[in-house]
Amino acid sequence: MDVTVKATRWALGWELEVGDLGATQVRTLARAEQQVRDFLDTVDSQTYHDDWTITILPALGDVIDEVSQAKRATEAAATAQLEAARRNREVVHKLRAQGLSIADVACVLGVSKGRISQLV
């Protein structure tokens, strides 16, 4: 089961609106998911909620778009880093196959000899 929760900031933390079931409060967003599970357990003690997907949507105004952009940029950077590492390993293997020493490969790629050893 999926539950989407709207989190609205207030003086002492966050109010969590759990759909039509009502609302609960929490001091920090880091504890919001567990607070929602506890709330659901209180409202419906007969249902197991630990395997439910809880999505917390903080009401952050215009900043929420920037948050989404920053997350996408971080994901893109991580993907690019993985691709760069794969290409570096490939190039290192080709250069070593041509007989270049670790020191020479390091010089060609502009990295340390230790890094080349890691890539090998």
C-alpha positions as CSV (number, residue, x, y, z in Angstrom):
1,M,0.0,0.0,0.0
2,D,1.2,3.5,-0.8
3,V,0.5,6.5,1.4
4,T,1.3,10.1,0.4
5,V,1.6,12.6,3.3
6,K,1.7,16.3,3.1
7,A,4.1,17.9,5.6
8,T,3.6,21.5,6.6
9,R,6.1,23.3,8.7
10,W,4.9,25.0,12.0
11,A,6.6,26.5,15.0
12,L,7.5,23.2,16.7
13,G,8.1,21.0,13.7
14,W,5.9,19.5,11.0
15,E,2.2,18.7,10.7
16,L,1.7,15.5,8.7
17,E,-1.6,15.2,6.9
18,V,-2.3,11.5,6.3
19,G,-5.0,11.6,3.7
20,D,-8.5,11.3,5.0
21,L,-7.3,9.7,8.2
22,G,-6.3,12.9,9.9
23,A,-3.0,14.4,10.9
24,T,-0.1,13.9,13.3
25,Q,2.9,16.0,14.2
26,V,6.6,15.4,14.3
27,R,9.6,17.5,15.3
28,T,11.8,16.7,12.2
29,L,11.2,15.4,8.8
30,A,13.8,12.7,9.4
31,R,11.3,11.1,11.9
32,A,8.2,11.7,9.7
33,E,8.0,8.3,8.1
34,Q,8.1,6.4,11.4
35,Q,5.6,8.9,12.9
36,V,3.2,8.2,10.1
37,R,3.6,4.4,10.6
38,D,2.9,4.8,14.3
39,F,-0.1,7.0,13.5
40,L,-1.5,4.4,11.1
41,D,-0.9,1.7,13.7
42,T,-3.0,3.8,16.1
43,V,-5.8,4.4,13.7
44,D,-5.9,0.8,12.4
45,S,-4.1,-1.6,14.8
46,Q,-5.3,-4.6,12.8
47,T,-3.2,-3.8,9.8
48,Y,0.5,-4.3,9.4
49,H,2.0,-1.0,8.1
50,D,5.7,-1.7,8.2
51,D,5.8,-2.7,4.5
52,W,3.7,0.2,3.3
53,T,5.5,2.8,1.1
54,I,5.2,6.2,2.8
55,T,6.0,9.3,0.7
56,I,6.5,12.5,2.6
57,L,5.8,15.7,0.5
58,P,7.1,18.7,2.4
59,A,5.2,21.9,1.5
60,L,8.1,24.1,0.6
61,G,6.6,26.6,-1.8
62,D,8.7,27.6,-4.8
63,V,11.8,25.9,-3.4
64,I,10.3,22.5,-4.0
65,D,11.1,22.9,-7.8
66,E,14.7,23.7,-6.9
67,V,14.9,20.7,-4.6
68,S,13.7,18.4,-7.5
69,Q,16.2,20.0,-9.9
70,A,19.1,19.5,-7.3
71,K,18.1,15.9,-6.8
72,R,18.0,15.2,-10.6
73,A,21.4,17.0,-11.0
74,T,22.9,14.8,-8.2
75,E,21.5,11.6,-9.8
76,A,22.9,12.7,-13.2
77,A,26.3,13.4,-11.7
78,A,26.4,10.0,-10.0
79,T,25.5,8.3,-13.3
80,A,28.2,10.3,-15.1
81,Q,30.7,9.4,-12.5
82,L,30.0,5.7,-12.9
83,E,30.3,6.0,-16.7
84,A,33.6,7.9,-16.3
85,A,35.0,5.2,-14.0
86,R,33.9,2.5,-16.5
87,R,35.6,4.3,-19.4
88,N,38.8,4.9,-17.3
89,R,39.0,1.2,-16.5
90,E,38.6,0.3,-20.1
91,V,41.3,2.8,-21.2
92,V,43.7,1.6,-18.5
93,H,43.3,-2.0,-19.7
94,K,43.9,-1.0,-23.3
95,L,47.0,1.0,-22.4
96,R,48.4,-1.7,-20.2
97,A,47.7,-4.2,-23.0
98,Q,49.9,-2.0,-25.2
99,G,52.7,-2.4,-22.7
100,L,52.6,1.0,-21.0
101,S,53.7,0.9,-17.4
102,I,51.4,2.0,-14.5
103,A,53.5,5.2,-14.2
104,D,53.1,6.0,-17.9
105,V,49.3,5.2,-17.8
106,A,49.0,7.5,-14.8
107,C,50.8,10.3,-16.6
108,V,48.6,9.9,-19.7
109,L,45.4,10.0,-17.7
110,G,46.6,12.6,-15.3
111,V,46.0,10.6,-12.2
112,S,48.1,8.9,-9.6
113,K,49.8,5.5,-9.9
114,G,47.7,4.4,-7.0
115,R,44.5,5.2,-8.9
116,I,45.8,3.2,-11.9
117,S,46.5,0.2,-9.6
118,Q,42.9,0.5,-8.3
119,L,41.5,0.6,-11.9
120,V,43.6,-2.4,-12.9
